[in-house]
Amino acid sequence: MYISFWIPLAVLAVALAIRLPGIIKLWQDPLLRAVGGLLLLACAVFVFAAPDTIAWTNRVTGVPNISAPVVYTLLTAFCGSCLLLVIAWRNGLSEHSPRTRRATRWVLALYTGVIVALWALFALADVPDERVRDLDTYYARTAFMREEILLYLLAHTAACLVTSRVIWNWIRTGGLGPWLRGGLRFMGVGYAMNLLYDGAKLSAVLARWTGHDLDWLSTDLAPPVACVSAVLIAVGFVLPHTGQYLQRRTRTRLSHWRLRPLYRLMRTVTDGRVAFKLRAAPELRLTRRETFIRDELLHLARYLDEDLRRRAHDAALGRGFGERDARLLAHVVTVQDAVETRRKCRADDAARSLGSPDVEDLLEEIEAVSRTLRRTADIRAVRDRASAVPAHVPAS
């Protein structure tokens, strides 16, 4: 049971660490600050709710069960932060609409009042026996402590109900990206599980009021449910940011890898010399590779044989390839021929020119052309068939 409190804490700490660089970099963004504060509060809840920490807090302060209002305060502040974050997400802090400001003031006033009431009720309650795990049910019928327990549970339930409803309504709207929608679903399930936590706690407390014993709902069921809920909520906060980042990095690295065949072919034109270092961020490496390829293709432009490209295109169509594949294969055959032609003409000051073909399409499709370079058998077949067709001789 002790370990279960530290698992969600670790997940929440990782989520906070992932979001922290963006929060620090864009500190002026109130929405990012709200996310950071919410994750920090969630971490604090699980730190102070752990049985070891409860016993330590009581021992250090010398006040039996003072950890109860501490944990209740953190949990209530977390609930209020959830509502504020959802209001900010849904309505947008940048709009500063009267409705948004009014809702924010109501949440702040209500949950601040709840926190003040929690401490006032604890000061009035007589709770001399330290309870590390079952305080809610042990003192369920004690004056003032009874009201405190009920107050924090109702505040938590109300916040989870409103937050869950807003999130699921938001999911049903259009215009959400897949990562944001996925994150909201995790959060929606997490907040819905918080309602299961509240139901278990309230059922155990109500059973005590009626003289029954359902303490296992509070001591054995509710803590694991809270832990799973926290993990889901943490994943929901992290998924949109991390998912988009990983997707962008994956696409960048994949594009960089796909451009390798054409890049290596262009390096043969420059005798393998590259004017820049390859050690850099993936995005910069991709930009450099694209720039290098396009520059070399522009240098090769006068060696591109447009008649060969047309014959290769027709040859590819004749072998049953579709229009796009035929166009790409024709580009590859033409580029390979241009590389060979430039090698032969390098020693000649008056290198032969085959006209000025339009290379715009070629420059736009460098990744597709590079991928086509891996189809060596198809390239060879098209080139052989194109070579067998007599070249077009313009009329004099």
N, C-alpha and C positions, 0 to 999 in steps of 0.2 A: 504494500500500500504506500509506503514511503517513496519508493522509486517512481510511482505513477505521478507524483507531483513534480518530479524533476525532469521527466520526459517532455511534457508540454513546455516547461520552462526553457529547456534546451532548444526546442523548435521555435519558440517565440524569440529567444535571443538570436538565433540564426536569422529569423525574419527581420529583426531590428537591425542586425549587422548588415544585411543586404540592402536595406532601405537607407541606412545611415549616410553613406556618401552622397546620395541624391538630396537628402534632407539638408546636409551641411552646405552643399553646393548651391541649393536653391532655398536658402533659409527664409527668404522673404515670402515664399509661397505658404500661406496659412494652411492649405490643405495637406501639404507634406508635413508640416509641423504637427498637425492634428494626428496624422498617421503615426508619427514617431512617438507622440505622447501616449496614444492609445496602446501601442505595443509595449511601451515602458511600463504603463500601468498594469497591463496584463502580466508582464514578468513579475512585477511587485506582488500581485495577488498570489501567484503560485509560490513565491519565496516565503511570504508571511503566512500562507495557509498550510505550509508543510508542518507536520506534527513536531519535528525537531525545532523549527523556528518558533512555533507557538510556545513550546516549553521554555526556549531561550528568552523570548520576549517577556514572558511572565516572570522569569527568574531575575532578569536584569532590572526590570522596573520595580519589582517587589510587589506588584499589584496582581492578585489572582485573576486570571481570565481577561486581562486588559487587551490581550491579543484579539479578543472577539471584536470590539469596536474598531480596532486597527484594520482587521481583515474586512469587516463590513464596510468601513469607510473606503478602502481601496476598491472593493467590488462595486460600491455605489458610484464612485468616481469613474470607474471603468464603464459602467452602464451609461452614465451621462455623456461620457466621451463618445461612446458608440452612437448615441442619438445625434450629437453634434456633428460627428463625421458624416453620418448618413444625410443629414440636412445639407451639409456643405457639398457632398458629392452629388446629391440629387438636384439641388437648386442652384448650386454654384456660388461660392463665396464672392466671386468677382462681381456678381450682379447687385449685391447688397439690396435686394428687394425688401419692401416692408414686411412681407410674409416671412422671409428668411430671418430677418432681424427679430421679429416678434417670436418666432419659434425658438430661436437661440436664447433669447432672454428668458422665456418660459422654462426651458430645460435647465439653464444655469440656476435660476431661482429655485426651482422645484428640488433639484438634486443637492444643491447647497443646503436647503432647508432640511432635507432628509439626513444629511451628514450631521448637522447640528443636533437634530433630534436623537440620532443614534448615541451620541456622546452624552446628551442630557439623560436619556433613559438608562444608560449604563451607570451613570453617577448615582441614580436613584435606586438601582437594583442592588439586591443583596446576593452576591454570587461568590461565596468564600471557597467553595471546592473547585480546584483546578480540573478542568476537563479538556483534554487535548484533542479528542476525536469526536465526542458525542455531546458537545455543549448545547447544540440546538435542541436535542430531544431531552437531555438531562434537566435543562432549565425551561422547558416548554411551558410549564405551569407556574413559573416564578413571576411575581409581580414586577412590572417594568421590563424585566428581561424578556418576558413573553411578548410584550409589545415591540421591543427592539427586534427580536427575531422575525416577527411577522412583518415589520416595516421594511427591513432590508430585503426580505423575500418578495414582497409585493413590488418594491421599487425595481428589483432585478427582473421580475416577471414582466412588468409593464414595459421596461426598456427593450427586452428581448422580443416581446410581441410587436411593438412598433417597428423596431429595426428589421425584424424578419419580414414583416408585411411590406415595408418600403423596398427592401431588397428584391423580394419575389415579384413585386409589381414592376420594378425597374428591369428585371430580367426579361419580362414579357414585352418590353418596348423594343422598337427596332433601332438600328444604327449602332449596336454594340459590337466591338471586335470580339473574335473568338476567345482571346486571352482574358479580356475583361469579363465577358460573360461566364467563362469558366471560373474565374476568381469569385464572382458574385454567387455562383452556385455553391461553391465550397463554403462561403460565408453564410449563405442562407441555410444550408444544412447545419452548420455549426451553431447558429443562433437558435434554430429549431431544437437542437439537442439541449441547449441551455434551458429551454422550456421543460424538457424531460427532467433535468436537474431540479428545477423549481418545483415540478410536480412531485418528485420523490421527497424533497425536503418538506414541502407543505403537507403531504400525506402523513409523513412520520410525526410531524408536530400536531396535526389534527387528531391523529390516533392517540397521542398522549393526552390531549384534552378530553377525549371521550373514554379514557381508561384502558386503551388498548396498547399493544406493543408492536410497532412496525419500525423499530429503530434501524433495522438492517437497510431500510430504504435510504436513510440519511447517512449511515456510516459505511455501508458496503456498495450501494448502487450509485449514489450521487457523486462521490469523488471521481470514479473512473469516467462517468459520463461527462463531468466538467473537463477532465483531461482531454478526452477525445474531441470535445467541442472546441477547446482552445487550439488544438492542433489544426482542426479544419479551418478555423477562423484565421490562424496564422498563414496557412497555405493560401487562403483566399486573398489575403493582403499581398502576399509575395508573388503569386502566380502571374498577374498581369505584367508586372515589371520584369520579373525574371524570364517569363516566357517570351516576351517581346525581345529581350536582350539576347537570349539564346537563339531565337529564331533568326534575328539579324546577323549574329555571329556565324551561325551555321550557313546561312545563305552567302555570306561574304566568303567564307572559307571554301564553300562548294564552287562558287563562281571562280575563285582563284585557282582551284584545282582544274576546273573545266577549261580554263584558258591556257593551261600548261602546254598542250600539244602545239597550238599556234604560237605561243611565246617561244618555245624551243625552236620552231621553224624560223621565226624571225631572228633569233639569235645567231642562226647560221649565216644570215646575211651580214651581220656585224662582227663575224668571227668570234662570237661568244662574249663580246665586250658589252657590259651594261654600265650606264653612267650613274647608277644609284645603288645604294646598299639595300639588301632585302630584309634586313633586320628592322622591323617597324611594326606598328599596330596593323592588324589584319585589314582594316578599311584602307589604310594608306598603302599597304602592299598591293591591294586589289587596284586601287586608283593608278598606282605606278605601272602595274602590269598592263592595264588597259591603255594607258597613255603611250607606253612603249610600243605596243602592238599597232596602235593606230598610226603613230608616227612612222613606223617602218613600212606599213602598208601604203601610206602616202608617198614615201620614197620609191616604193615599187610600182606606183601607179602607171608610169610610162612604159613599164615592161609587161603590163597585163594585156594579154591577147584577147580582144573582144570576140574575134571570130572563133577562137578556140573555146571560149566560154559558151557561145551559142551552140557549137557542135557538141560540147560536153553536156549541155542542158538537154539537147535533143536525144543524145545517146542515153542519158539517164531515163528520160521519159520512155524511150524505146525498150528499156529493160524493165519497165513496169513500175518505176518509182513514182511517187506522187509529186505534185508540183513543188512543194516545199523542199522535199528531199532532193529533187532534181536540181533546184536552184542552189542548194548548199553544196552538193557534190560538184556542180559546175564551178562554183567559187573556189573550192579546194583545188580542183585540177588546174584552174587558171593561176592561183597563187603559187602552187608548186612549180608550174612552168615558169612563172615570173622570177622565182628565186633562182632557178637554174639558168635562166637567160641572163640575169644580172651577174651571176658568177662568171659566165663566159665573156660578158662584155666589160668586166671590171677593169681589165688591162687596156681597154680601148677608150681613148679620150672621147671619141665621138660614139658613145654607146648608142645602139640602135633604139629607136623609140617606136612603139606600136600604137601610137595615137594617145589620146587622152580620154580613156574610158571613164564613165561615171562610177565612182567607187563608194558612193553614199550608202547604197544598200549593203555593201561589203563591210563598211565601217560600223554600221548599225547592228550587224549580225555576227560580230566577232566571236561571241561565246558559242553560238550555234555552229559556226564554221569550225571552231576549234574542236568541238565535240565530234563533228563529222570526220575530222582527221583521224580519229581512232578506227574508223571503218575502212581499214586498208584494203580488204578484198573488194568492196564496192567501188572504192576509188580506182583501183587497178582496172576493174572491168570497164568502168565508164571511160577512163583514159584510153584504154586500148581500142574501144569502139569509136571514140572520138577521133583517134589518130588514123583509123582506117577510112574515115570520111575525108575526101579531098578538101583542102582548104579553099575558101572562097577567094577567087581572084577578081578584083574589081576591074570593070571594063575601062580600057584606056580611052 
